[in-house]
Every structure is written in structure tokens, then in C-alpha cells.
Amino acid sequence: MKKIVKKKQLIINIQNRWNKLEKKRYTTIAEEFQISFLTAKKYVMMSEEEIQSMDSPKKYKKRRTATDDYINMIYKMLLDGIQPEVVFSYCIKKGYTNSWKALDNRIYRLLRNNFGVKLKINWYMKWEYPKELIIISRKDILKYITSKHQKNKIIEEHINILENNYPIIQEMREIYDDFYKTIMGSDCEELDIFISKYKESRLKTLIEGIEKDIAPIKNAISFSQSSGFVEGNNNKFKLIKRILYGRSKIVNLFRKCYLPFLMNNTDFKLIDLLKGTKNSTISCTV
């Protein structure tokens, strides 16, 4: 109430100042009273009736929603302890044809505000398939294509049906098999044949990536030696370093990095590393 009185007095002061101005400019009012240009214009143009009506509360029209006709029924059913899922289905059976999300929000708010019950997201929806239906996801198919040892028995039984209905599966199998044979082989020229064969296929981006890094890939095919062991150890060291960051000194960091390799020794004992005996402790210099 005090804010309304102060606001009314401000408007009266602004209008009095406006009447005294020789050059009627809204910018002058805005600068003097430190308000925006539009607010200054609005206050100057207000009539006496509008200023006096500021004391009375405004009547806003409440927007009607599609769930208003069902709110009493929903509340009574929830009060009787009926499950929200049943209430939801009953509203639809009674003729509710609007947004399911709106009905979900109405039931959710009634439960939360009146009964202190909170529901999960999409609580009203539960997907169920017939028991005799076989479900095969794209992830399972991809795993089946890229796996050379453990095959999914369900996909194995239905692979012909899948390939007849989705020819892309057979295409991906052929591409992956060729790529696998090329990488695991010893002739790097096969890689050029693979690139030219599948350059315009669905895996065009894969071919472009191979072409950008073709020299290391050919070396991996030609030589049996690999830097994978070194790269793997580097990743392991970086992970250990991040775990110990800000917690240990260099000696403990060294021991933590050294420990995974010592564990492969048959005569390894953790107490030797902790005590710093000759068998397992190596001096660390920085």
C-alpha cells in the first residue's frame, strides 16, 4: 500500500512539473525524475481517474484451460486414494481430448500441493511390448556387425529377415568386413583399394578421415610393431596424475604410477613399496 501511495505522489509531482515547463519535453521529465522516456510519457498522460483507481485492485480474467472441467473429479479421486495413472486414464475415457501434458501437469500439481506427493517425469506413460515380440535395437545390430567372436544369438537367427527389410545392414556388414580384413592384413595397398571402392558410400566421412591420416594407417598395416602399448601407458599415467593432482607429492605420484607394473610380478608385495625396500623402491629424481 505504501508503494502505491509513493507512486501516486510521484505521478502528481511529475504532472505538476510538466505543467510548469515552458518547453514540453518528456526527456526533461525522464532526466529530472530518473525514469525512462516511456514511463515519463505514460505518467504525464495519465488522467485523474486513472491515478485514483490505482488504490483499487485490478480484476484479471483467469484464463480457462481444458482441464478445468475435470479438476473436481480429479481431486475427489485423488482424495479417495485412487492411483494417478487410473485418474489419468479415467479422464480420457470421460472425454478429455486435449493435450496429455496439460492433464499430466494438473494431476501433478494437485498431488504436490494438496497431498505432498511428487511424481516422476512422464509418470503417466509406460511402454510395454507383447511378450512374444522380439526387440532388436540399432545398438545391438551395430555390436553384432563389429563383433567377431561373441555373436548375438537372437540377431543370428533373424539376420536374413533384418537384411531383407533393412538393406543398409548388409551394406554395413560388407564394408566393415572389408575394412577389418584390410587393417588386420599385411598389404597396405589394400587400403587404397578399400578407399576407391567405398569413397562414395554412406561412410564417406570415414573414408575422408582415413585419407587425412593415411600414412600412419599404412604403417600400422605394414609393420607388426605398434606404439599402442606406449600410448596406453601414457593415458594411464595421465589419469593417475589427474587423480592425485593437488593431493600428493612427487614421490607418491611415482609410486602410484609404478604400482600397476609391479603388480604383474609374481614376487610383488605391496608392503615393500610402502616401506621403500630395495626390491620395489626406485629412487625418483626430478
SULTAGI-V306295 format. One record per residue. RES is the residue in one small letter. PSI is psi in whole degrees, 0 to 359 (* if undefined). D_CENTER is the distance of its C-alpha to the mean C-alpha in whole Angstrom. Layout:
# SULTAGI-V306295
res = {RES;RES}
psi = {PSI;PSI}
d_center = {D_CENTER;D_CENTER}
This chain:
# SULTAGI-V306295
res = {m;k;k;i;v;k;k;k;q;l;i;i;n;i;q;n;r;w;n;k;l;e;k;k;r;y;t;t;i;a;e;e;f;q;i;s;f;l;t;a;k;k;y;v;m;m;s;e;e;e;i;q;s;m;d;s;p;k;k;y;k;k;r;r;t;a;t;d;d;y;i;n;m;i;y;k;m;l;l;d;g;i;q;p;e;v;v;f;s;y;c;i;k;k;g;y;t;n;s;w;k;a;l;d;n;r;i;y;r;l;l;r;n;n;f;g;v;k;l;k;i;n;w;y;m;k;w;e;y;p;k;e;l;i;i;i;s;r;k;d;i;l;k;y;i;t;s;k;h;q;k;n;k;i;i;e;e;h;i;n;i;l;e;n;n;y;p;i;i;q;e;m;r;e;i;y;d;d;f;y;k;t;i;m;g;s;d;c;e;e;l;d;i;f;i;s;k;y;k;e;s;r;l;k;t;l;i;e;g;i;e;k;d;i;a;p;i;k;n;a;i;s;f;s;q;s;s;g;f;v;e;g;n;n;n;k;f;k;l;i;k;r;i;l;y;g;r;s;k;i;v;n;l;f;r;k;c;y;l;p;f;l;m;n;n;t;d;f;k;l;i;d;l;l;k;g;t;k;n;s;t;i;s;c;t;v}
psi = {320;325;321;319;316;320;319;317;322;317;319;318;321;316;323;318;325;319;333;346;137;315;112;100;129;331;326;315;317;319;318;320;3;52;170;165;315;322;319;316;319;315;324;322;353;140;170;322;320;323;318;330;356;338;327;139;144;145;110;140;125;127;131;137;167;339;357;326;345;359;319;318;318;315;316;321;320;324;329;0;17;139;143;325;321;319;317;310;323;322;320;320;329;0;6;121;7;201;130;327;323;318;321;313;322;313;319;314;322;319;317;316;331;335;357;27;132;133;159;168;138;41;333;358;127;120;126;137;152;146;329;354;132;123;123;118;164;327;319;321;318;319;325;319;318;353;134;352;289;110;143;120;324;315;323;322;332;16;324;319;318;316;329;323;331;86;338;333;314;321;316;324;315;318;316;319;317;318;319;316;323;313;320;353;192;357;110;343;337;334;321;321;318;318;313;329;321;21;328;21;188;337;43;321;325;316;320;322;321;319;325;331;38;326;308;325;318;323;322;328;320;323;142;335;148;152;10;323;316;315;322;318;323;316;322;316;319;321;315;320;320;324;320;4;124;6;329;164;179;328;313;327;317;316;322;322;327;334;314;330;328;332;341;345;140;330;19;138;130;327;332;320;321;322;338;41;170;332;328;358;130;135;140;123;143;*}
d_center = {46;47;44;46;49;48;47;50;52;50;50;54;54;52;55;58;57;56;60;61;59;62;59;56;53;50;49;51;50;47;48;50;48;45;43;41;43;42;43;46;47;46;48;51;51;50;53;55;54;50;51;53;50;47;49;48;44;43;42;39;39;36;34;34;31;32;31;34;37;35;34;37;37;34;35;38;36;34;37;38;36;34;31;28;27;31;31;29;30;34;33;32;35;37;36;33;31;29;25;24;21;24;26;23;23;26;27;24;26;29;28;26;29;32;31;29;26;23;21;18;15;17;20;22;21;21;22;25;27;30;31;33;30;29;25;24;21;20;19;22;24;23;23;27;28;27;28;32;33;31;31;29;33;31;30;33;35;33;33;36;34;31;32;35;32;29;32;29;28;32;31;28;31;33;32;30;33;35;33;33;37;37;35;37;40;42;43;41;43;41;38;39;40;36;35;38;37;34;33;33;31;27;26;28;25;26;29;29;27;30;33;31;32;34;37;35;34;38;39;37;38;42;42;41;40;37;35;32;34;34;30;29;31;30;26;28;30;27;25;28;28;25;25;29;28;30;31;34;37;38;40;37;35;37;38;34;34;37;37;35;38;40;39;40;44;46;48;45;45;42;45;46;43;43;47;47;50;51;50;46;46;46;47;44;45;43}
